[in-house]
Protein backbone atom coordinates (compact mmCIF):
# COMPACT_ATOMS: atom_id res chain seq x y z
CA UNK A 1 0.00 0.00 0.00
CA UNK A 2 1.73 3.14 -1.18
CA UNK A 3 0.97 6.59 0.08
CA UNK A 4 -0.25 8.84 -2.72
CA UNK A 5 1.16 12.34 -2.94
CA UNK A 6 -1.08 15.07 -1.60
CA UNK A 7 -2.32 17.78 -3.96
CA UNK A 8 -1.56 20.66 -1.61
CA UNK A 9 -2.72 23.37 -3.94
CA UNK A 10 -6.45 23.81 -4.61
CA UNK A 11 -7.67 23.16 -8.14
CA UNK A 12 -6.82 26.18 -10.24
CA UNK A 13 -10.36 27.39 -10.95
CA UNK A 14 -11.29 27.05 -7.29
CA UNK A 15 -8.09 28.74 -6.16
CA UNK A 16 -8.86 31.77 -8.31
CA UNK A 17 -11.19 33.12 -5.63
CA UNK A 18 -9.86 35.98 -3.59
CA UNK A 19 -9.61 35.21 0.10
CA UNK A 20 -12.62 37.18 1.27
CA UNK A 21 -15.46 36.80 3.72
CA UNK A 22 -18.90 35.88 2.46
CA UNK A 23 -21.51 38.61 2.85
CA UNK A 24 -23.61 38.41 5.98
CA UNK A 25 -26.78 36.48 5.33
CA UNK A 26 -25.51 35.31 1.97
CA UNK A 27 -23.20 36.82 -0.59
CA UNK A 28 -24.56 35.11 -3.68
CA UNK A 29 -28.13 36.38 -3.84
CA UNK A 30 -31.16 34.16 -4.28
CA UNK A 31 -30.41 30.48 -4.60
CA UNK A 32 -31.76 29.31 -7.94
CA UNK A 33 -33.26 25.85 -7.90
CA UNK A 34 -33.58 25.93 -4.11
CA UNK A 35 -36.75 23.84 -4.06
CA UNK A 36 -35.09 21.41 -6.45
CA UNK A 37 -32.20 20.95 -4.05
CA UNK A 38 -34.60 20.41 -1.15
CA UNK A 39 -36.09 17.62 -3.25
CA UNK A 40 -32.57 16.28 -3.75
CA UNK A 41 -32.12 16.29 0.02
CA UNK A 42 -35.31 14.28 0.35
CA UNK A 43 -34.05 11.77 -2.24
CA UNK A 44 -30.84 11.38 -0.24
CA UNK A 45 -32.90 10.82 2.92
CA UNK A 46 -35.08 8.25 1.18
CA UNK A 47 -31.99 6.45 -0.08
CA UNK A 48 -30.55 6.05 3.41
CA UNK A 49 -33.94 5.26 4.95
CA UNK A 50 -34.40 2.40 2.51
CA UNK A 51 -31.12 0.76 3.48
CA UNK A 52 -31.84 -1.90 6.06
CA UNK A 53 -29.66 -2.69 9.05
CA UNK A 54 -27.34 -5.49 8.00
CA UNK A 55 -26.54 -8.57 10.01
CA UNK A 56 -22.95 -9.19 11.04
CA UNK A 57 -22.64 -11.83 8.31
CA UNK A 58 -24.03 -9.47 5.66
CA UNK A 59 -21.63 -6.74 6.71
CA UNK A 60 -18.63 -9.06 6.56
CA UNK A 61 -19.64 -10.11 3.03
CA UNK A 62 -19.77 -6.53 1.76
CA UNK A 63 -17.52 -5.88 -1.28
CA UNK A 64 -16.17 -2.83 0.59
CA UNK A 65 -15.94 -4.34 4.07
CA UNK A 66 -12.32 -3.24 4.55
CA UNK A 67 -13.06 0.30 3.37
CA UNK A 68 -15.90 0.43 5.91
CA UNK A 69 -13.52 -0.80 8.59
CA UNK A 70 -10.97 1.83 7.60
CA UNK A 71 -13.65 4.54 7.81
CA UNK A 72 -14.61 3.25 11.26
CA UNK A 73 -10.97 3.40 12.34
CA UNK A 74 -10.68 7.03 11.21
CA UNK A 75 -13.88 8.01 13.03
CA UNK A 76 -12.73 6.13 16.14
CA UNK A 77 -9.41 7.99 16.11
CA UNK A 78 -11.24 11.33 15.86
CA UNK A 79 -13.51 10.42 18.79
CA UNK A 80 -10.60 9.20 20.92
CA UNK A 81 -8.57 12.32 20.16
CA UNK A 82 -11.26 14.88 20.95
CA UNK A 83 -14.01 13.38 23.16
CA UNK A 84 -13.65 13.41 26.93
CA UNK A 85 -15.50 11.43 29.60
CA UNK A 86 -18.80 13.12 30.44
CA UNK A 87 -18.99 15.12 27.20
CA UNK A 88 -22.37 16.13 25.76
CA UNK A 89 -22.43 14.98 22.12
CA UNK A 90 -24.41 16.34 19.18
CA UNK A 91 -24.32 13.85 16.30
CA UNK A 92 -25.62 15.50 13.11
CA UNK A 93 -26.68 13.13 10.31
CA UNK A 94 -26.27 10.32 12.83
CA UNK A 95 -27.73 7.76 10.44
CA UNK A 96 -28.41 4.34 11.90
CA UNK A 97 -26.26 4.98 14.97
CA UNK A 98 -23.11 3.33 13.70
CA UNK A 99 -20.97 5.50 15.99
CA UNK A 100 -22.87 4.82 19.24
CA UNK A 101 -20.32 2.27 20.41
CA UNK A 102 -17.49 4.74 19.74
CA UNK A 103 -19.17 7.32 21.98
CA UNK A 104 -19.81 4.70 24.64
CA UNK A 105 -16.15 3.71 24.69
CA UNK A 106 -15.30 7.40 25.10
CA UNK A 107 -17.55 7.44 28.21
CA UNK A 108 -19.57 10.45 27.07
CA UNK A 109 -22.34 11.68 29.35
CA UNK A 110 -25.18 12.55 26.96
CA UNK A 111 -26.00 12.02 23.29
CA UNK A 112 -28.37 13.76 20.85
CA UNK A 113 -28.64 12.25 17.38
CA UNK A 114 -30.26 14.13 14.49
CA UNK A 115 -31.00 12.74 11.04
CA UNK A 116 -33.35 13.62 8.18
CA UNK A 117 -34.16 9.97 7.38
CA UNK A 118 -36.94 8.54 9.52
CA UNK A 119 -35.96 4.97 8.72
CA UNK A 120 -32.38 5.65 9.83
CA UNK A 121 -33.48 7.27 13.10
CA UNK A 122 -35.66 4.26 13.89
CA UNK A 123 -32.73 1.94 13.19
CA UNK A 124 -30.58 4.14 15.45
CA UNK A 125 -33.19 3.73 18.20
CA UNK A 126 -33.11 -0.04 17.73
CA UNK A 127 -29.34 -0.09 17.93
CA UNK A 128 -29.33 2.12 21.01
CA UNK A 129 -31.84 -0.15 22.76
CA UNK A 130 -29.83 -3.26 21.87
CA UNK A 131 -32.75 -4.91 20.07
CA UNK A 132 -30.65 -6.06 17.12
CA UNK A 133 -27.56 -8.18 16.54
CA UNK A 134 -25.15 -5.28 17.04
CA UNK A 135 -22.73 -7.14 19.32
CA UNK A 136 -24.07 -5.41 22.40
CA UNK A 137 -22.79 -6.77 25.71
CA UNK A 138 -24.40 -4.15 27.91
CA UNK A 139 -26.63 -1.12 27.77
CA UNK A 140 -25.06 2.12 26.67
CA UNK A 141 -23.80 4.17 29.56
CA UNK A 142 -25.31 7.49 28.41
CA UNK A 143 -28.91 8.73 28.04
CA UNK A 144 -29.91 9.69 24.51
CA UNK A 145 -32.36 11.74 22.53
CA UNK A 146 -33.18 11.20 18.84
CA UNK A 147 -34.59 13.84 16.49
CA UNK A 148 -35.79 13.44 12.91
CA UNK A 149 -34.99 16.76 11.23
CA UNK A 150 -33.10 18.27 8.33
CA UNK A 151 -30.31 19.96 10.28
CA UNK A 152 -29.39 21.95 7.16
CA UNK A 153 -32.87 23.52 6.99
CA UNK A 154 -34.06 23.67 10.59
CA UNK A 155 -32.88 25.97 13.36
CA UNK A 156 -31.83 23.64 16.14
CA UNK A 157 -30.53 26.22 18.62
CA UNK A 158 -33.92 27.16 20.09
CA UNK A 159 -35.20 23.60 20.01
CA UNK A 160 -32.16 22.27 21.87
CA UNK A 161 -31.57 25.30 24.09
CA UNK A 162 -32.07 23.27 27.28
CA UNK A 163 -29.59 20.64 26.08
CA UNK A 164 -26.90 23.08 24.97
CA UNK A 165 -24.10 23.81 25.14
CA UNK A 166 -22.59 20.66 23.67
CA UNK A 167 -18.93 19.80 24.16
CA UNK A 168 -18.48 18.07 20.83
CA UNK A 169 -20.37 17.91 17.54
CA UNK A 170 -19.83 15.20 14.93
CA UNK A 171 -20.96 15.07 11.31
CA UNK A 172 -19.54 12.05 9.49
CA UNK A 173 -19.68 11.72 5.69
CA UNK A 174 -22.61 14.14 5.50
CA UNK A 175 -21.71 17.84 5.75
CA UNK A 176 -21.31 17.99 1.95
CA UNK A 177 -25.06 17.43 1.58
CA UNK A 178 -25.50 20.94 3.01
CA UNK A 179 -23.45 22.47 0.19
CA UNK A 180 -26.28 22.33 -2.37
CA UNK A 181 -27.13 25.97 -1.57
CA UNK A 182 -25.51 28.74 0.43
CA UNK A 183 -28.56 28.93 2.70
CA UNK A 184 -28.25 25.27 3.65
CA UNK A 185 -24.49 25.49 4.18
CA UNK A 186 -24.97 28.50 6.43
CA UNK A 187 -27.75 26.88 8.44
CA UNK A 188 -25.57 23.83 9.05
CA UNK A 189 -22.70 25.93 10.41
CA UNK A 190 -25.04 28.24 12.33
CA UNK A 191 -26.56 25.24 14.13
CA UNK A 192 -23.15 23.82 15.01
CA UNK A 193 -21.76 27.12 16.24
CA UNK A 194 -24.85 28.06 18.26
CA UNK A 195 -24.96 24.71 20.04
CA UNK A 196 -21.25 24.23 20.79
CA UNK A 197 -19.72 25.73 23.92
CA UNK A 198 -16.72 28.07 23.52
CA UNK A 199 -13.73 25.81 23.05
CA UNK A 200 -16.04 23.01 21.89
CA UNK A 201 -14.98 20.79 18.99
CA UNK A 202 -16.59 19.94 15.64
CA UNK A 203 -15.21 16.74 14.09
CA UNK A 204 -16.15 15.38 10.69
CA UNK A 205 -15.35 13.68 7.41
CA UNK A 206 -16.27 14.75 3.89
CA UNK A 207 -15.25 14.25 0.25
CA UNK A 208 -11.98 15.91 -0.73
CA UNK A 209 -12.83 18.39 -3.50
CA UNK A 210 -9.18 18.74 -4.54
CA UNK A 211 -8.97 15.04 -5.34
CA UNK A 212 -12.39 14.85 -7.02
CA UNK A 213 -11.79 17.82 -9.33
CA UNK A 214 -8.26 16.64 -10.15
CA UNK A 215 -9.56 13.17 -11.06
CA UNK A 216 -12.31 14.66 -13.21
CA UNK A 217 -9.78 16.73 -15.13
CA UNK A 218 -7.52 13.73 -15.64
CA UNK A 219 -10.29 11.69 -17.28
CA UNK A 220 -11.42 12.19 -20.87
CA UNK A 221 -15.12 12.04 -20.14
CA UNK A 222 -17.35 13.11 -17.26
CA UNK A 223 -17.12 9.90 -15.23
CA UNK A 224 -14.30 8.19 -13.35
CA UNK A 225 -13.93 5.46 -10.75
CA UNK A 226 -12.96 1.82 -10.31
CA UNK A 227 -14.58 -1.47 -9.32
CA UNK A 228 -16.05 -0.11 -6.06
CA UNK A 229 -17.01 3.50 -6.84
CA UNK A 230 -17.93 5.88 -9.63
CA UNK A 231 -18.39 9.66 -9.82
CA UNK A 232 -20.33 11.21 -12.69
CA UNK A 233 -20.65 14.92 -13.41
CA UNK A 234 -23.40 16.37 -15.60
CA UNK A 235 -22.87 17.81 -19.05
CA UNK A 236 -23.13 21.35 -17.62
CA UNK A 237 -19.58 20.81 -16.35
CA UNK A 238 -18.11 19.72 -19.69
CA UNK A 239 -15.49 22.48 -19.54
CA UNK A 240 -14.50 21.19 -16.08
CA UNK A 241 -14.35 24.72 -14.71
CA UNK A 242 -15.83 25.63 -11.35
CA UNK A 243 -15.84 29.42 -10.74
CA UNK A 244 -15.17 30.30 -7.12
CA UNK A 245 -17.91 32.93 -7.38
CA UNK A 246 -20.42 30.03 -7.55
CA UNK A 247 -19.13 27.45 -5.06
CA UNK A 248 -22.50 26.00 -4.07
CA UNK A 249 -24.65 23.48 -5.91
CA UNK A 250 -21.83 21.71 -7.82
CA UNK A 251 -23.58 18.36 -8.01
CA UNK A 252 -22.32 14.95 -9.07
CA UNK A 253 -23.69 11.43 -8.91
CA UNK A 254 -21.82 9.19 -6.50
CA UNK A 255 -22.02 5.40 -6.44
CA UNK A 256 -20.19 3.34 -3.83
CA UNK A 257 -20.82 -0.40 -3.84
CA UNK A 258 -23.08 -1.52 -1.00
CA UNK A 259 -23.20 1.97 0.52
CA UNK A 260 -24.15 5.05 -1.54
CA UNK A 261 -26.04 5.75 -4.75
CA UNK A 262 -27.27 9.35 -4.72
CA UNK A 263 -26.38 12.96 -5.60
CA UNK A 264 -23.60 14.71 -3.68
CA UNK A 265 -22.07 18.19 -3.79
CA UNK A 266 -18.50 19.44 -4.12
CA UNK A 267 -17.22 21.35 -1.06
CA UNK A 268 -14.13 23.46 -1.86
CA UNK A 269 -12.45 23.11 1.53
CA UNK A 270 -10.70 26.49 1.56
CA UNK A 271 -14.12 28.15 1.09
CA UNK A 272 -15.69 25.86 3.71
CA UNK A 273 -12.97 27.03 6.11
CA UNK A 274 -13.72 30.70 5.34
CA UNK A 275 -17.45 30.25 5.81
CA UNK A 276 -16.92 28.36 9.07
CA UNK A 277 -14.80 31.25 10.38
CA UNK A 278 -17.84 33.52 10.02
CA UNK A 279 -19.53 31.28 12.59
CA UNK A 280 -16.59 31.37 15.02
CA UNK A 281 -15.34 27.94 13.99
CA UNK A 282 -11.58 27.82 13.50
CA UNK A 283 -9.69 25.08 11.68
CA UNK A 284 -7.64 22.74 13.87
CA UNK A 285 -6.97 19.85 11.49
CA UNK A 286 -7.60 18.86 7.87
CA UNK A 287 -6.04 15.75 6.36
CA UNK A 288 -6.84 13.55 3.40
CA UNK A 289 -7.59 10.00 4.57
CA UNK A 290 -4.27 8.69 3.20
CA UNK A 291 -2.33 11.29 5.12
CA UNK A 292 -4.48 10.69 8.21
CA UNK A 293 -3.83 6.94 8.13
CA UNK A 294 -0.08 7.27 7.72
CA UNK A 295 0.21 9.86 10.50
CA UNK A 296 -1.93 8.23 13.18
CA UNK A 297 -0.73 4.70 12.55
CA UNK A 298 2.56 5.94 14.02
CA UNK A 299 0.88 6.04 17.43
CA UNK A 300 0.87 2.64 19.16
CA UNK A 301 -2.66 2.90 20.53
CA UNK A 302 -4.10 3.64 17.08
CA UNK A 303 -1.95 1.00 15.38
CA UNK A 304 -3.36 -1.53 17.85
CA UNK A 305 -6.88 -0.30 17.08
CA UNK A 306 -6.21 -0.72 13.36
CA UNK A 307 -5.18 -4.33 13.98
CA UNK A 308 -8.27 -5.01 16.08
CA UNK A 309 -10.68 -3.46 13.57
CA UNK A 310 -8.92 -5.27 10.74
CA UNK A 311 -8.90 -3.01 7.64
CA UNK A 312 -5.21 -3.74 7.12
CA UNK A 313 -5.26 -7.22 8.61
CA UNK A 314 -4.11 -8.19 12.08
CA UNK A 315 -0.59 -9.27 11.22
CA UNK A 316 -1.44 -12.86 10.34
CA UNK A 317 -0.07 -13.88 6.96
CA UNK A 318 -2.64 -14.55 4.29
CA UNK A 319 -5.44 -12.58 5.93
CA UNK A 320 -7.51 -10.49 3.53
CA UNK A 321 -7.08 -6.76 3.72
CA UNK A 322 -8.03 -3.49 2.03
CA UNK A 323 -7.95 -3.86 -1.76
CA UNK A 324 -6.15 -1.35 -3.96
CA UNK A 325 -9.52 -0.13 -5.30
CA UNK A 326 -10.82 0.39 -1.75
CA UNK A 327 -7.63 2.25 -0.82
CA UNK A 328 -8.07 4.44 -3.91
CA UNK A 329 -11.70 5.14 -2.91
CA UNK A 330 -10.53 6.21 0.56
CA UNK A 331 -8.39 8.89 -1.11
CA UNK A 332 -11.63 10.66 -2.06
CA UNK A 333 -12.16 11.77 1.55
CA UNK A 334 -10.67 14.01 4.20
CA UNK A 335 -11.03 14.38 7.96
CA UNK A 336 -11.37 17.76 9.64
CA UNK A 337 -11.60 19.31 13.10
CA UNK A 338 -12.88 22.80 13.90
CA UNK A 339 -12.99 24.52 17.29
CA UNK A 340 -15.49 27.10 18.53
CA UNK A 341 -13.75 30.37 19.39
CA UNK A 342 -13.53 31.44 22.99
CA UNK A 343 -12.10 30.09 26.23
CA UNK A 344 -13.70 26.92 27.60
CA UNK A 345 -15.95 27.49 30.63
CA UNK A 346 -14.17 27.23 33.99
CA UNK A 347 -16.49 24.41 35.02
CA UNK A 348 -18.63 21.97 33.12
CA UNK A 349 -22.39 22.46 33.13
CA UNK A 350 -24.08 19.94 35.40
CA UNK A 351 -26.01 17.29 33.51
CA UNK A 352 -29.78 17.70 33.63
CA UNK A 353 -31.16 14.35 34.85
CA UNK A 354 -34.32 14.91 32.80
CA UNK A 355 -32.41 15.08 29.51
CA UNK A 356 -32.67 12.02 27.33
CA UNK A 357 -33.70 8.48 28.15
CA UNK A 358 -31.85 5.22 28.61
CA UNK A 359 -34.49 3.33 26.59
CA UNK A 360 -36.23 4.87 23.59
CA UNK A 361 -39.60 3.95 22.15
CA UNK A 362 -40.79 5.09 18.73
CA UNK A 363 -42.96 7.76 20.35
CA UNK A 364 -39.79 9.20 21.89
CA UNK A 365 -38.41 10.07 18.44
CA UNK A 366 -38.99 13.79 17.90
CA UNK A 367 -39.99 15.11 14.48
CA UNK A 368 -38.95 18.66 13.74
CA UNK A 369 -40.00 20.33 10.50
CA UNK A 370 -40.32 17.01 8.66
C-alpha positions, -999 to 999 in steps of 0.1 A, spaced: 0 0 0 17 31 -12 10 66 1 -3 88 -27 12 123 -29 -11 151 -16 -23 178 -40 -16 207 -16 -27 234 -39 -65 238 -46 -77 232 -81 -68 262 -102 -104 274 -110 -113 271 -73 -81 287 -62 -89 318 -83 -112 331 -56 -99 360 -36 -96 352 1 -126 372 13 -155 368 37 -189 359 25 -215 386 28 -236 384 60 -268 365 53 -255 353 20 -232 368 -6 -246 351 -37 -281 364 -38 -312 342 -43 -304 305 -46 -318 293 -79 -333 259 -79 -336 259 -41 -368 238 -41 -351 214 -65 -322 209 -41 -346 204 -12 -361 176 -32 -326 163 -38 -321 163 0 -353 143 3 -340 118 -22 -308 114 -2 -329 108 29 -351 82 12 -320 64 -1 -305 61 34 -339 53 50 -344 24 25 -311 8 35 -318 -19 61 -297 -27 91 -273 -55 80 -265 -86 100 -229 -92 110 -226 -118 83 -240 -95 57 -216 -67 67 -186 -91 66 -196 -101 30 -198 -65 18 -175 -59 -13 -162 -28 6 -159 -43 41 -123 -32 45 -131 3 34 -159 4 59 -135 -8 86 -110 18 76 -136 45 78 -146 33 113 -110 34 123 -107 70 112 -139 80 130 -127 61 161 -94 80 161 -112 113 159 -135 104 188 -106 92 209 -86 123 202 -113 149 209 -140 134 232 -136 134 269 -155 114 296 -188 131 304 -190 151 272 -224 161 258 -224 150 221 -244 163 192 -243 138 163 -256 155 131 -267 131 103 -263 103 128 -277 78 104 -284 43 119 -263 50 150 -231 33 137 -210 55 160 -229 48 192 -203 23 204 -175 47 197 -192 73 220 -198 47 246 -161 37 247 -153 74 251 -176 74 282 -196 104 271 -223 117 293 -252 126 270 -260 120 233 -284 138 209 -286 122 174 -303 141 145 -310 127 110 -333 136 82 -342 100 74 -369 85 95 -360 50 87 -324 56 98 -335 73 131 -357 43 139 -327 19 132 -306 41 154 -332 37 182 -331 0 177 -293 -1 179 -293 21 210 -318 -2 228 -298 -33 219 -328 -49 201 -306 -61 171 -276 -82 165 -251 -53 170 -227 -71 193 -241 -54 224 -228 -68 257 -244 -41 279 -266 -11 278 -251 21 267 -238 42 296 -253 75 284 -289 87 280 -299 97 245 -324 117 225 -332 112 188 -346 138 165 -358 134 129 -350 168 112 -331 183 83 -303 200 103 -294 219 72 -329 235 70 -341 237 106 -329 260 134 -318 236 161 -305 262 186 -339 272 201 -352 236 200 -322 223 219 -316 253 241 -321 233 273 -296 206 261 -269 231 250 -241 238 251 -226 207 237 -189 198 242 -185 181 208 -204 179 175 -198 152 149 -210 151 113 -195 121 95 -197 117 57 -226 141 55 -217 178 58 -213 180 20 -251 174 16 -255 209 30 -235 225 2 -263 223 -24 -271 260 -16 -255 287 4 -286 289 27 -283 253 36 -245 255 42 -250 285 64 -277 269 84 -256 238 90 -227 259 104 -250 282 123 -266 252 141 -232 238 150 -218 271 162 -248 281 183 -250 247 200 -212 242 208 -197 257 239 -167 281 235 -137 258 230 -160 230 219 -150 208 190 -166 199 156 -152 167 141 -161 154 107 -153 137 74 -163 147 39 -153 143 3 -120 159 -7 -128 184 -35 -92 187 -45 -90 150 -53 -124 148 -70 -118 178 -93 -83 166 -101 -96 132 -111 -123 147 -132 -98 167 -151 -75 137 -156 -103 117 -173 -114 122 -209 -151 120 -201 -174 131 -173 -171 99 -152 -143 82 -134 -139 55 -108 -130 18 -103 -146 -15 -93 -160 -1 -61 -170 35 -68 -179 59 -96 -184 97 -98 -203 112 -127 -206 149 -134 -234 164 -156 -229 178 -190 -231 213 -176 -196 208 -163 -181 197 -197 -155 225 -195 -145 212 -161 -143 247 -147 -158 256 -114 -158 294 -107 -152 303 -71 -179 329 -74 -204 300 -75 -191 275 -51 -225 260 -41 -246 235 -59 -218 217 -78 -236 184 -80 -223 150 -91 -237 114 -89 -218 92 -65 -220 54 -64 -202 33 -38 -208 -4 -38 -231 -15 -10 -232 20 5 -242 50 -15 -260 57 -48 -273 93 -47 -264 130 -56 -236 147 -37 -221 182 -38 -185 194 -41 -172 214 -11 -141 235 -19 -125 231 15 -107 265 16 -141 281 11 -157 259 37 -130 270 61 -137 307 53 -174 302 58 -169 284 91 -148 313 104 -178 335 100 -195 313 126 -166 314 150 -153 279 140 -116 278 135 -97 251 117 -76 227 139 -70 199 115 -76 189 79 -60 157 64 -68 136 34 -76 100 46 -43 87 32 -23 113 51 -45 107 82 -38 69 81 -1 73 77 2 99 105 -19 82 132 -7 47 125 26 59 140 9 60 174 9 26 192 -27 29 205 -41 36 171 -20 10 154 -34 -15 179 -69 -3 171 -62 -7 134 -52 -43 140 -83 -50 161 -107 -35 136 -89 -53 107 -89 -30 76 -52 -37 71 -53 -72 86 -41 -82 121 -6 -93 112 -14 -129 103 -1 -139 70 -26 -146 43 -54 -126 59 -75 -105 35 -71 -68 37 -80 -35 20 -80 -39 -18 -61 -13 -40 -95 -1 -53 -108 4 -18 -76 23 -8 -81 44 -39 -117 51 -29 -105 62 6 -84 89 -11 -116 107 -21 -122 118 15 -107 140 42 -110 144 80 -114 178 96 -116 193 131 -129 228 139 -130 245 173 -155 271 185 -138 304 194 -135 314 230 -121 301 262 -137 269 276 -159 275 306 -142 272 340 -165 244 350 -186 220 331 -224 225 331 -241 199 354 -260 173 335 -298 177 336 -312 144 349 -343 149 328 -324 151 295 -327 120 273 -337 85 281 -319 52 286 -345 33 266 -362 49 236 -396 39 222 -408 51 187 -430 78 203 -398 92 219 -384 101 184 -390 138 179 -400 151 145 -389 187 137 -400 203 105 -403 170 87 
